[in-house]
Amino acid sequence: MILQAPGGLDRIKLAELEPARAPGANEIRVRLAASCINFHDYGVANGTAPTEDGRILLADGAGVVEAIGKNVVDFSPGDAVVSCIFPQWSKGAPQVSDFSQTPGDGVDGVAREEITASVSAFTHAPASYTMAESATITTAGVTAWRALMVNGPLKPGETVLVQGSGGVSIYALQIAKAVGAVVIATTSSDAKAQRLRALGADHVINYRDESEWGRRVWEWTEDQGVHHVIDVGGPSTLAQSLEAVKIGGHIASIGILGGWEAALPMVPILTKQVRLQGCLNGCRQDQADLVAFLSTHAIRPIIDRSFPLEQLAEAFLHQESGSHFGKIVIKI
């Protein structure tokens, strides 16, 4: 599925291209089986984040290795694999600040049947995960992992606030509970609140009923605040996140659903001595560590709905509606 410039959901087209080439020395060829969509993919598709004419869309992909190059030792034909957002960032401290090498944005993505790419563009998939489940980890899972387990770092018994029921927030909830943390969640409906409780949320606040939900979080924690906040809204949520966080706490800024610029209240930042840290996904090692974690913990991704590849535009419209709970998967 390619995007014709200048973008727009009506400009997503099905195309037939040449088969994927044989892998080079340090490459693998992968038969893709599933993908999923994210806020970033939507921005590319609707033209907010311009890309080249004819760009193959989507960053998150899961599939099976068909062939390997002569120098490849980490993968074998038949291995289940998952794509990486930043193939150039292997491990350690942040090394990227844009999406120039990200599939589906700066380079062609995974909304196709097969792909040949460097071994650095993939990790193994979690043991026992289906292709659809594996496809959900690249953006949502790795971002939640990096924010909590690397940048946090989250410890058992600490308290985490997650916002909404999107992919990152649900992964953060599940990872936090697996580690032994207390989780508070915000949501927009009582129905979603019930589902968040079923996933393990210890306390849920409907932000449509409680506009000052940051104060409610503070009170629920007996005026101690939460250790970590997964902030997805940016300008629309940061003020309340600052209300909710404890002294010396950590706010992971992972989304800009509420806009591009924010006027921040400086007093709570200074007096609470808060660490506000941006989190732009993670490195390949983060993904490998998450895969190992998921392979040994009882965490299953929440899939809202699946669409066939040729209905990619319809999948984005479903995402646009905001009615989904969890990830929207694309079957290839």
Helices and strands as residue ranges (DSSP letters): E 2-3, G 9-11, E 12-13, E 27-36, H 39-45, E 55-56, E 60-68, E 80-83, E 114-118, G 119-121, E 122-124, H 131-134, I 137-141, H 142-145, I 146-150, E 159-163, H 167-179, E 182-187, H 190-198, E 203-206, H 213-220, E 226-231, G 234-236, H 238-244, E 245-253, H 266-271, E 275-278, H 284-296, E 303-308, G 309-311, H 312-321, E 327-331
